[in-house]
Amino acid sequence: MKRKTLIIFVAIVLMLSSMFLLVACNRDKDGVEEKSNISRITREYYAGESELFAVVVEKGEREKNFIADGEAKDVAPFAQITIVPLKTNDYTELGYTLAAENHTLSGSIAKSEYGEYVAEITLDFVPTTVTIAAGEETSEIDIASVLDGALAPEDIINIAKAEFKDTLDKEATTGREREIYLKVITGDRENYYFYVSFIGDGVDYLAVLIDPKTGKIVSKK
């Protein structure tokens, strides 16, 4: 289990290292405490899978564009659906319908250059199923929150802050501030963790993986 956790953590670190070369950040958003400098936070995370596809629906707040520069800019609510094919296919586009009692949301998603299907959506209900249309075939997948019984994201951030307290306090005396990046991650779609990173500039960051229900730190960078 420790080996699996380490592999997951290394993979996420590599992913974020490449992301740090991207685009911009912002601060202060309604519902986020003043001067928290949170550039990304996941508040809802629903997942499910069939033999053909794995589906994730995520909601929270994040920067409209992201660059690792220590600041959070243009932070706004977001909702996103991601469909990952579990078997090779040649579909350039998939249709989807998210549903719950008396609610539906439908759309189509083109395949990205990475082979996944990702789309921004406007979601104002808690989805319980998603129906995927691939060519003439359809499949219905039950999805559920992986954060049921989990600690609040703000509590997770406070646990991470406590872990790096000496470093963060020392930097604060010089007026330095890091942006905070929180995301739900998984390596096997069975075990989920909160990834929390305090980002300085470029590849300067502190990071931990935290068990969402116990608050235990399972890996640290």
C-alpha positions as a Markdown table, in Angstrom:
| # | Residue | x | y | z |
|---|---|---|---|---|
| 1 | Met | 0.0 | 0.0 | 0.0 |
| 2 | Lys | 2.9 | 2.4 | 0.9 |
| 3 | Arg | 4.5 | 1.6 | -2.5 |
| 4 | Lys | 1.2 | 2.3 | -4.3 |
| 5 | Thr | 0.8 | 5.6 | -2.5 |
| 6 | Leu | 4.3 | 6.6 | -3.3 |
| 7 | Ile | 3.8 | 5.8 | -7.0 |
| 8 | Ile | 0.6 | 7.8 | -7.0 |
| 9 | Phe | 2.3 | 10.7 | -5.4 |
| 10 | Val | 5.2 | 10.7 | -7.8 |
| 11 | Ala | 2.9 | 10.6 | -10.7 |
| 12 | Ile | 0.9 | 13.6 | -9.4 |
| 13 | Val | 4.1 | 15.6 | -8.7 |
| 14 | Leu | 5.3 | 15.0 | -12.3 |
| 15 | Met | 1.9 | 16.1 | -13.6 |
| 16 | Leu | 1.9 | 19.3 | -11.6 |
| 17 | Ser | 5.5 | 20.1 | -12.5 |
| 18 | Ser | 4.5 | 20.2 | -16.1 |
| 19 | Met | 1.4 | 22.2 | -15.3 |
| 20 | Phe | 3.5 | 24.8 | -13.6 |
| 21 | Leu | 4.8 | 25.8 | -17.0 |
| 22 | Leu | 1.3 | 27.0 | -18.1 |
| 23 | Val | -0.7 | 30.2 | -17.7 |
| 24 | Ala | -2.0 | 32.5 | -14.6 |
| 25 | Cys | -3.5 | 32.7 | -11.0 |
| 26 | Asn | -5.9 | 34.9 | -8.7 |
| 27 | Arg | -7.0 | 35.7 | -5.1 |
| 28 | Asp | -10.1 | 36.3 | -3.0 |
| 29 | Lys | -13.4 | 34.8 | -4.1 |
| 30 | Asp | -16.8 | 34.8 | -2.5 |
| 31 | Gly | -16.9 | 31.9 | 0.0 |
| 32 | Val | -13.1 | 31.7 | 0.3 |
| 33 | Glu | -11.6 | 33.3 | 3.3 |
| 34 | Glu | -9.8 | 36.6 | 2.7 |
| 35 | Lys | -6.1 | 36.2 | 1.9 |
| 36 | Ser | -6.4 | 32.5 | 1.7 |
| 37 | Asn | -4.7 | 32.7 | -1.7 |
| 38 | Ile | -6.5 | 29.5 | -2.9 |
| 39 | Ser | -6.0 | 29.1 | -6.6 |
| 40 | Arg | -7.8 | 25.7 | -6.9 |
| 41 | Ile | -10.1 | 23.8 | -4.5 |
| 42 | Thr | -12.3 | 20.7 | -5.2 |
| 43 | Arg | -15.5 | 20.7 | -3.2 |
| 44 | Glu | -17.5 | 17.9 | -4.9 |
| 45 | Tyr | -16.2 | 14.8 | -6.7 |
| 46 | Tyr | -18.4 | 12.1 | -8.2 |
| 47 | Ala | -17.0 | 9.0 | -9.9 |
| 48 | Gly | -18.1 | 5.7 | -11.5 |
| 49 | Glu | -17.2 | 3.3 | -14.2 |
| 50 | Ser | -18.2 | 0.5 | -16.5 |
| 51 | Glu | -16.2 | -1.9 | -18.5 |
| 52 | Leu | -15.7 | 0.7 | -21.2 |
| 53 | Phe | -15.4 | 4.1 | -19.4 |
| 54 | Ala | -14.5 | 5.7 | -16.2 |
| 55 | Val | -16.4 | 9.0 | -15.4 |
| 56 | Val | -15.6 | 11.8 | -13.0 |
| 57 | Val | -17.7 | 14.9 | -12.3 |
| 58 | Glu | -15.9 | 17.6 | -10.3 |
| 59 | Lys | -17.0 | 20.9 | -8.9 |
| 60 | Gly | -15.2 | 23.7 | -7.0 |
| 61 | Glu | -13.3 | 26.9 | -7.6 |
| 62 | Arg | -10.2 | 27.5 | -9.6 |
| 63 | Glu | -8.3 | 30.1 | -11.6 |
| 64 | Lys | -9.6 | 30.6 | -15.2 |
| 65 | Asn | -6.0 | 30.1 | -16.3 |
| 66 | Phe | -3.1 | 28.6 | -14.3 |
| 67 | Ile | 0.5 | 29.4 | -13.8 |
| 68 | Ala | 2.6 | 28.6 | -10.8 |
| 69 | Asp | 3.6 | 32.1 | -9.6 |
| 70 | Gly | 2.5 | 32.2 | -5.9 |
| 71 | Glu | -0.7 | 34.2 | -6.5 |
| 72 | Ala | -4.3 | 33.3 | -7.1 |
| 73 | Lys | -6.0 | 35.4 | -9.8 |
| 74 | Asp | -9.4 | 35.3 | -11.5 |
| 75 | Val | -10.7 | 32.4 | -9.3 |
| 76 | Ala | -14.2 | 31.3 | -10.3 |
| 77 | Pro | -16.6 | 28.4 | -9.7 |
| 78 | Phe | -16.2 | 25.5 | -12.2 |
| 79 | Ala | -17.8 | 22.1 | -13.0 |
| 80 | Gln | -16.2 | 19.6 | -15.3 |
| 81 | Ile | -17.0 | 16.1 | -16.6 |
| 82 | Thr | -14.1 | 13.8 | -17.6 |
| 83 | Ile | -14.7 | 10.5 | -19.4 |
| 84 | Val | -11.7 | 8.1 | -19.7 |
| 85 | Pro | -11.9 | 5.2 | -22.1 |
| 86 | Leu | -10.8 | 1.9 | -20.4 |
| 87 | Lys | -10.6 | 0.1 | -23.8 |
| 88 | Thr | -9.2 | 1.2 | -27.1 |
| 89 | Asn | -11.7 | 3.0 | -29.3 |
| 90 | Asp | -11.8 | 5.2 | -32.3 |
| 91 | Tyr | -14.6 | 7.6 | -31.2 |
| 92 | Thr | -13.7 | 11.2 | -31.8 |
| 93 | Glu | -16.8 | 12.3 | -29.9 |
| 94 | Leu | -19.0 | 11.0 | -27.1 |
| 95 | Gly | -22.5 | 12.0 | -26.0 |
| 96 | Tyr | -23.4 | 12.1 | -22.3 |
| 97 | Thr | -26.4 | 12.6 | -20.1 |
| 98 | Leu | -26.0 | 13.3 | -16.4 |
| 99 | Ala | -29.2 | 12.6 | -14.4 |
| 100 | Ala | -30.8 | 12.7 | -11.0 |
| 101 | Glu | -34.4 | 12.7 | -10.0 |
| 102 | Asn | -36.2 | 15.3 | -12.1 |
| 103 | His | -32.9 | 16.7 | -13.5 |
| 104 | Thr | -30.9 | 15.9 | -16.6 |
| 105 | Leu | -27.9 | 17.6 | -18.4 |
| 106 | Ser | -26.8 | 16.4 | -21.8 |
| 107 | Gly | -24.0 | 17.3 | -24.2 |
| 108 | Ser | -21.2 | 16.0 | -26.3 |
| 109 | Ile | -17.5 | 15.9 | -25.8 |
| 110 | Ala | -14.7 | 15.7 | -28.4 |
| 111 | Lys | -11.7 | 13.5 | -27.7 |
| 112 | Ser | -8.7 | 15.5 | -26.4 |
| 113 | Glu | -5.1 | 15.0 | -27.6 |
| 114 | Tyr | -4.5 | 12.9 | -24.5 |
| 115 | Gly | -7.3 | 10.4 | -25.4 |
| 116 | Glu | -9.7 | 11.6 | -22.7 |
| 117 | Tyr | -13.1 | 13.4 | -23.1 |
| 118 | Val | -13.2 | 16.6 | -21.0 |
| 119 | Ala | -15.8 | 19.3 | -21.0 |
| 120 | Glu | -16.8 | 22.3 | -18.8 |
| 121 | Ile | -20.4 | 22.1 | -17.7 |
| 122 | Thr | -23.0 | 24.0 | -15.8 |
| 123 | Leu | -24.3 | 21.7 | -13.1 |
| 124 | Asp | -26.8 | 22.7 | -10.4 |
| 125 | Phe | -27.8 | 19.2 | -9.1 |
| 126 | Val | -26.1 | 16.2 | -7.6 |
| 127 | Pro | -25.8 | 13.6 | -10.4 |
| 128 | Thr | -26.4 | 9.9 | -9.7 |
| 129 | Thr | -26.1 | 8.4 | -13.2 |
| 130 | Val | -24.4 | 9.2 | -16.5 |
| 131 | Thr | -25.4 | 7.7 | -19.8 |
| 132 | Ile | -22.7 | 7.6 | -22.4 |
| 133 | Ala | -23.5 | 7.4 | -26.1 |
| 134 | Ala | -20.6 | 6.0 | -28.2 |
| 135 | Gly | -21.6 | 5.6 | -31.8 |
| 136 | Glu | -24.8 | 3.5 | -31.7 |
| 137 | Glu | -24.0 | 2.0 | -28.3 |
| 138 | Thr | -25.1 | 3.5 | -24.9 |
| 139 | Ser | -24.1 | 2.6 | -21.4 |
| 140 | Glu | -25.5 | 3.8 | -18.1 |
| 141 | Ile | -23.1 | 4.3 | -15.2 |
| 142 | Asp | -23.9 | 4.9 | -11.6 |
| 143 | Ile | -21.8 | 7.6 | -10.1 |
| 144 | Ala | -21.4 | 8.6 | -6.4 |
| 145 | Ser | -19.5 | 11.0 | -4.3 |
| 146 | Val | -16.1 | 9.8 | -3.2 |
| 147 | Leu | -16.1 | 12.5 | -0.5 |
| 148 | Asp | -19.0 | 11.2 | 1.5 |
| 149 | Gly | -17.8 | 11.2 | 5.1 |
| 150 | Ala | -14.7 | 13.2 | 4.2 |
| 151 | Leu | -13.3 | 16.2 | 6.0 |
| 152 | Ala | -14.1 | 19.6 | 4.6 |
| 153 | Pro | -11.5 | 20.9 | 2.1 |
| 154 | Glu | -10.7 | 23.9 | 4.4 |
| 155 | Asp | -9.9 | 21.4 | 7.2 |
| 156 | Ile | -7.6 | 19.5 | 4.8 |
| 157 | Ile | -5.8 | 22.7 | 4.0 |
| 158 | Asn | -5.3 | 23.5 | 7.6 |
| 159 | Ile | -3.8 | 20.0 | 8.2 |
| 160 | Ala | -1.4 | 20.7 | 5.3 |
| 161 | Lys | -0.6 | 24.1 | 6.7 |
| 162 | Ala | 0.3 | 22.6 | 10.1 |
| 163 | Glu | 2.6 | 20.2 | 8.4 |
| 164 | Phe | 4.6 | 23.0 | 6.8 |
| 165 | Lys | 4.1 | 25.5 | 9.6 |
| 166 | Asp | 7.8 | 26.3 | 10.3 |
| 167 | Thr | 8.5 | 27.0 | 6.6 |
| 168 | Leu | 5.3 | 29.0 | 5.9 |
| 169 | Asp | 5.8 | 31.1 | 9.1 |
| 170 | Lys | 9.4 | 31.8 | 8.2 |
| 171 | Glu | 8.4 | 32.9 | 4.7 |
| 172 | Ala | 5.6 | 35.0 | 6.1 |
| 173 | Thr | 8.0 | 37.1 | 8.0 |
| 174 | Thr | 9.6 | 38.2 | 4.7 |
| 175 | Gly | 6.2 | 38.9 | 3.2 |
| 176 | Arg | 6.3 | 35.9 | 1.0 |
| 177 | Glu | 3.1 | 34.1 | 0.2 |
| 178 | Arg | 2.3 | 30.9 | -1.6 |
| 179 | Glu | -0.9 | 30.0 | -3.6 |
| 180 | Ile | -2.8 | 27.0 | -2.4 |
| 181 | Tyr | -3.8 | 24.2 | -4.8 |
| 182 | Leu | -6.1 | 21.4 | -3.7 |
| 183 | Lys | -7.3 | 18.5 | -5.9 |
| 184 | Val | -8.7 | 15.0 | -5.4 |
| 185 | Ile | -6.5 | 12.4 | -7.1 |
| 186 | Thr | -6.4 | 8.7 | -7.5 |
| 187 | Gly | -4.1 | 6.1 | -9.1 |
| 188 | Asp | -6.4 | 3.1 | -9.2 |
| 189 | Arg | -10.0 | 4.6 | -9.0 |
| 190 | Glu | -10.4 | 2.8 | -5.6 |
| 191 | Asn | -8.2 | 4.9 | -3.2 |
| 192 | Tyr | -8.7 | 8.7 | -3.3 |
| 193 | Tyr | -6.6 | 11.4 | -1.7 |
| 194 | Phe | -6.5 | 15.1 | -1.3 |
| 195 | Tyr | -3.4 | 16.5 | -3.0 |
| 196 | Val | -2.5 | 19.9 | -1.4 |
| 197 | Ser | 0.3 | 22.0 | -2.7 |
| 198 | Phe | 1.7 | 25.4 | -1.5 |
| 199 | Ile | 3.1 | 26.9 | -4.7 |
| 200 | Gly | 5.8 | 29.5 | -4.8 |
| 201 | Asp | 7.1 | 30.3 | -8.2 |
| 202 | Gly | 7.8 | 27.8 | -11.0 |
| 203 | Val | 8.8 | 24.5 | -9.5 |
| 204 | Asp | 9.1 | 25.8 | -6.0 |
| 205 | Tyr | 6.4 | 24.0 | -4.0 |
| 206 | Leu | 5.5 | 22.0 | -0.9 |
| 207 | Ala | 3.0 | 19.2 | -1.2 |
| 208 | Val | 1.2 | 16.4 | 0.7 |
| 209 | Leu | -1.2 | 13.6 | 0.1 |
| 210 | Ile | -3.9 | 13.4 | 2.7 |
| 211 | Asp | -6.5 | 10.7 | 3.4 |
| 212 | Pro | -9.8 | 12.5 | 3.0 |
| 213 | Lys | -11.7 | 10.8 | 5.8 |
| 214 | Thr | -9.0 | 10.5 | 8.5 |
| 215 | Gly | -6.9 | 13.6 | 7.7 |
| 216 | Lys | -3.8 | 11.4 | 7.9 |
| 217 | Ile | -0.8 | 12.6 | 5.8 |
| 218 | Val | 0.2 | 9.6 | 3.7 |
| 219 | Ser | 3.0 | 11.2 | 1.6 |
| 220 | Lys | 5.0 | 14.4 | 1.6 |
| 221 | Lys | 7.2 | 16.3 | -0.8 |
